[in-house]
Amino acid sequence: HKNPKRRPTMKEVEERLSGAFSAENVTQQMMRRGSVFDTILPRDVQDALARGESVPPKSYDDATVIFSDIVGFTNISAAL
């Protein structure tokens, strides 16, 4: 917020965002068909994460890196 007195504290921001990026929320998103995870994560990784398992890192000779933007992030963060 433009007015510093109306800005939330860092603790308030963390509390508001904690559920949005929790492992439970990510797992729920993965379980939905047609989610973004269907297209960016290999099926074995999706399945392991959905079961609550950790996935060990893998090494590849070649890889593609995706940089993405969260649509509406500015508006979401401004509303905090």
N, CA, C and O of each residue as an XYZ file, in Angstrom:
320
protein
N       0.840     -1.179      0.000
C       0.000      0.000      0.000
C       0.873      1.226      0.000
O       1.972      1.207      0.553
N       0.401      2.294     -0.613
C       1.208      3.514     -0.703
C       1.392      4.180      0.655
O       2.422      4.806      0.905
N       0.415      4.052      1.517
C       0.503      4.630      2.850
C       1.179      3.621      3.780
O       0.604      2.569      4.057
N       2.381      3.918      4.264
C       3.109      2.966      5.105
C       2.342      2.515      6.343
O       2.545      1.399      6.821
N       1.472      3.361      6.862
C       0.717      3.003      8.062
C      -0.332      1.935      7.780
O      -0.801      1.265      8.700
N      -0.699      1.776      6.518
C      -1.704      0.785      6.152
C      -1.090     -0.516      5.649
O      -1.807     -1.477      5.369
N       0.227     -0.547      5.535
C       0.899     -1.748      5.058
C       0.889     -2.819      6.142
O       1.051     -2.510      7.323
N       0.699     -4.077      5.745
C       0.750     -5.150      6.745
C       2.187     -5.388      7.195
O       3.145     -5.073      6.490
N       2.300     -5.945      8.377
C       3.627     -6.311      8.859
C       4.097     -7.542      8.086
O       3.299     -8.204      7.423
N       5.384     -7.845      8.171
C       5.908     -9.022      7.492
C       5.245    -10.278      8.038
O       4.975    -11.213      7.285
N       4.980    -10.309      9.331
C       4.315    -11.465      9.928
C       2.920    -11.648      9.335
O       2.516    -12.774      9.045
N       2.183    -10.555      9.152
C       0.850    -10.635      8.556
C       0.920    -11.149      7.118
O       0.084    -11.951      6.702
N       1.905    -10.690      6.369
C       2.079    -11.151      4.984
C       2.378    -12.644      4.979
O       1.783    -13.392      4.203
N       3.290    -13.082      5.832
C       3.631    -14.504      5.908
C       2.417    -15.349      6.269
O       2.214    -16.421      5.699
N       1.606    -14.870      7.213
C       0.409    -15.617      7.618
C      -0.579    -15.727      6.462
O      -1.178    -16.782      6.253
N      -0.750    -14.646      5.718
C      -1.697    -14.649      4.602
C      -1.233    -15.550      3.460
O      -2.046    -16.178      2.782
N       0.069    -15.605      3.257
C       0.602    -16.397      2.148
C       0.900    -17.841      2.525
O       1.078    -18.682      1.643
N       0.959    -18.144      3.810
C       1.390    -19.472      4.231
C       0.530    -20.585      3.638
O       1.065    -21.612      3.220
N      -0.769    -20.406      3.592
C      -1.637    -21.429      3.022
C      -1.538    -21.522      1.517
O      -1.716    -22.600      0.950
N      -1.257    -20.411      0.861
C      -1.226    -20.392     -0.601
C      -0.100    -21.251     -1.163
O      -0.255    -21.858     -2.223
N       1.025    -21.307     -0.468
C       2.178    -22.029     -0.990
C       2.555    -23.220     -0.131
O       3.683    -23.708     -0.203
N       1.616    -23.696      0.685
C       1.912    -24.848      1.531
C       1.985    -26.114      0.692
O       1.444    -26.174     -0.412
N       2.652    -27.113      1.224
C       2.751    -28.397      0.520
C       1.370    -28.980      0.285
O       1.118    -29.593     -0.752
N       0.474    -28.793      1.244
C      -0.888    -29.313      1.095
C      -1.603    -28.658     -0.071
O      -2.275    -29.334     -0.850
N      -1.462    -27.351     -0.196
C      -2.121    -26.627     -1.280
C      -1.546    -27.051     -2.628
O      -2.292    -27.262     -3.584
N      -0.238    -27.175     -2.704
C       0.399    -27.594     -3.950
C      -0.061    -28.996     -4.320
O      -0.342    -29.275     -5.486
N      -0.139    -29.879     -3.330
C      -0.596    -31.250     -3.587
C      -2.027    -31.244     -4.095
O      -2.349    -31.970     -5.036
N      -2.893    -30.439     -3.489
C      -4.283    -30.339     -3.943
C      -4.346    -29.859     -5.382
O      -5.132    -30.378     -6.175
N      -3.531    -28.876     -5.727
C      -3.495    -28.366     -7.097
C      -3.038    -29.452     -8.064
O      -3.552    -29.559     -9.177
N      -2.068    -30.256     -7.631
C      -1.551    -31.311     -8.491
C      -2.596    -32.376     -8.761
O      -2.621    -32.970     -9.839
N      -3.455    -32.618     -7.788
C      -4.458    -33.665     -7.926
C      -5.567    -33.272     -8.911
O      -6.263    -34.141     -9.437
N      -5.728    -31.989     -9.157
C      -6.744    -31.542    -10.110
C      -6.272    -31.821    -11.530
O      -5.152    -31.469    -11.899
N      -7.110    -32.442    -12.306
C      -6.774    -32.693    -13.707
C      -6.732    -31.367    -14.440
O      -7.533    -30.469    -14.180
N      -5.799    -31.261    -15.349
C      -5.688    -30.047    -16.134
C      -4.908    -28.948    -15.436
O      -4.835    -27.825    -15.936
N      -4.321    -29.260    -14.277
C      -3.543    -28.232    -13.598
C      -2.225    -28.022    -14.338
O      -1.835    -28.835    -15.176
N      -1.566    -26.953    -14.027
C      -0.296    -26.641    -14.674
C       0.731    -27.743    -14.407
O       1.642    -27.949    -15.209
N       0.589    -28.448    -13.291
C       1.536    -29.514    -12.968
C       1.471    -30.665    -13.959
O       2.457    -31.377    -14.148
N       0.318    -30.853    -14.594
C       0.194    -31.906    -15.607
C       1.134    -31.677    -16.784
O       1.566    -32.625    -17.438
N       1.440    -30.435    -17.042
C       2.258    -30.139    -18.218
C       3.726    -29.881    -17.906
O       4.567    -29.955    -18.802
N       4.049    -29.577    -16.643
C       5.451    -29.243    -16.362
C       6.202    -30.283    -15.537
O       7.432    -30.275    -15.509
N       5.480    -31.175    -14.866
C       6.160    -32.190    -14.061
C       5.942    -33.572    -14.651
O       4.835    -33.886    -15.088
N       6.981    -34.407    -14.673
C       6.806    -35.787    -15.144
C       5.803    -36.519    -14.250
O       5.680    -36.211    -13.065
N       5.099    -37.476    -14.818
C       4.050    -38.202    -14.094
C       4.590    -38.847    -12.821
O       3.919    -38.802    -11.790
N       5.793    -39.452    -12.861
C       6.319    -40.104    -11.664
C       6.563    -39.103    -10.542
O       6.384    -39.426     -9.368
N       6.968    -37.897    -10.897
C       7.178    -36.850     -9.898
C       5.831    -36.405     -9.330
O       5.691    -36.248     -8.117
N       4.848    -36.202    -10.192
C       3.505    -35.825     -9.732
C       2.963    -36.865     -8.756
O       2.446    -36.520     -7.693
N       3.084    -38.143     -9.126
C       2.556    -39.219     -8.292
C       3.244    -39.258     -6.927
O       2.587    -39.408     -5.896
N       4.565    -39.123     -6.928
C       5.312    -39.163     -5.668
C       4.928    -37.985     -4.773
O       4.718    -38.165     -3.574
N       4.836    -36.802     -5.333
C       4.469    -35.628     -4.547
C       3.040    -35.737     -4.031
O       2.755    -35.331     -2.904
N       2.147    -36.279     -4.841
C       0.756    -36.462     -4.418
C       0.658    -37.428     -3.247
O      -0.253    -37.314     -2.427
N       1.585    -38.378     -3.159
C       1.617    -39.320     -2.039
C       2.346    -38.731     -0.828
O       2.454    -39.378      0.214
N       2.839    -37.507     -0.972
C       3.546    -36.860      0.126
C       5.001    -37.253      0.233
O       5.652    -36.968      1.238
N       5.517    -37.904     -0.792
C       6.911    -38.343     -0.785
C       7.814    -37.234     -1.311
O       7.384    -36.388     -2.095
N       9.049    -37.251     -0.879
C      10.011    -36.315     -1.448
C      10.553    -36.914     -2.738
O      10.567    -38.132     -2.916
N      10.988    -36.058     -3.614
C      11.519    -36.506     -4.903
C      12.984    -36.100     -4.968
O      13.313    -34.915     -4.903
N      13.863    -37.093     -5.098
C      15.288    -36.750     -5.149
C      15.622    -36.001     -6.431
O      14.995    -36.225     -7.467
N      16.601    -35.119     -6.364
C      16.995    -34.383     -7.568
C      17.610    -35.320     -8.601
O      18.186    -36.356     -8.268
N      17.471    -34.926     -9.860
C      18.055    -35.700    -10.950
C      18.965    -34.783    -11.755
O      18.803    -33.563    -11.746
N      19.907    -35.377    -12.438
C      20.825    -34.625    -13.271
C      20.546    -34.946    -14.738
O      20.339    -36.104    -15.102
N      20.544    -33.916    -15.565
C      20.305    -34.083    -17.000
C      21.407    -33.358    -17.767
O      21.909    -32.323    -17.328
N      21.772    -33.915    -18.914
C      22.770    -33.267    -19.758
C      22.218    -31.981    -20.370
O      22.936    -30.990    -20.499
N      20.937    -32.002    -20.746
C      20.288    -30.834    -21.339
C      18.954    -30.609    -20.638
O      18.269    -31.563    -20.272
N      18.592    -29.357    -20.457
C      17.313    -29.049    -19.812
C      16.800    -27.705    -20.318
O      17.569    -26.864    -20.782
N      15.506    -27.523    -20.220
C      14.868    -26.255    -20.549
C      14.397    -25.634    -19.251
O      13.838    -26.321    -18.396
N      14.618    -24.344    -19.100
C      14.198    -23.635    -17.898
C      13.038    -22.722    -18.256
O      13.084    -21.987    -19.242
N      11.998    -22.785    -17.436
C      10.823    -21.944    -17.655
C      10.794    -20.851    -16.594
O      10.909    -21.133    -15.401
N      10.643    -19.621    -17.025
C      10.409    -18.516    -16.110
C       8.952    -18.125    -16.292
O       8.504    -17.884    -17.413
N       8.219    -18.063    -15.196
C       6.808    -17.735    -15.350
C       6.428    -16.593    -14.427
O       7.164    -16.222    -13.513
N       5.267    -16.059    -14.697
C       4.741    -14.945    -13.934
C       3.419    -15.373    -13.332
O       2.635    -16.064    -13.983
N       3.163    -14.973    -12.100
C       1.877    -15.255    -11.473
C       0.922    -14.142    -11.891
O       1.097    -12.980    -11.524
N      -0.091    -14.523    -12.668
C      -1.055    -13.534    -13.146
C      -1.754    -12.899    -11.949
O      -2.282    -13.589    -11.077
N      -1.743    -11.584    -11.928
C      -2.422    -10.855    -10.867
C      -1.626    -10.734     -9.582
O      -2.166    -10.288     -8.570
N      -0.345    -11.124     -9.593
C       0.442    -11.088     -8.371
C       0.530     -9.690     -7.779
O       0.452     -9.519     -6.562
N       0.689     -8.700     -8.632
C       0.780     -7.324     -8.133
C      -0.492     -6.940     -7.402
O      -0.439     -6.354     -6.321
N      -1.642     -7.271     -7.990
C      -2.913     -6.953     -7.338
C      -3.114     -7.761     -6.066
O      -3.620     -7.247     -5.068
N      -2.717     -9.025     -6.106
C      -2.832     -9.857     -4.914
C      -1.987     -9.308     -3.786
O      -2.457     -9.172     -2.656
N      -0.736     -8.992     -4.092
C       0.159     -8.494     -3.041
C      -0.256     -7.101     -2.575
O      -0.046     -6.751     -1.413
N      -0.835     -6.314     -3.454
C      -1.302     -4.975     -3.044
C      -2.472     -5.073     -2.079
O      -2.667     -4.195     -1.239
N      -3.247     -6.138     -2.200
C      -4.411     -6.314     -1.331
C      -4.031     -6.824      0.056
O      -4.861     -6.831      0.964
N      -2.788     -7.248      0.222
C      -2.366     -7.780      1.524
C      -2.244     -6.661      2.473
O      -1.899     -6.873      3.636
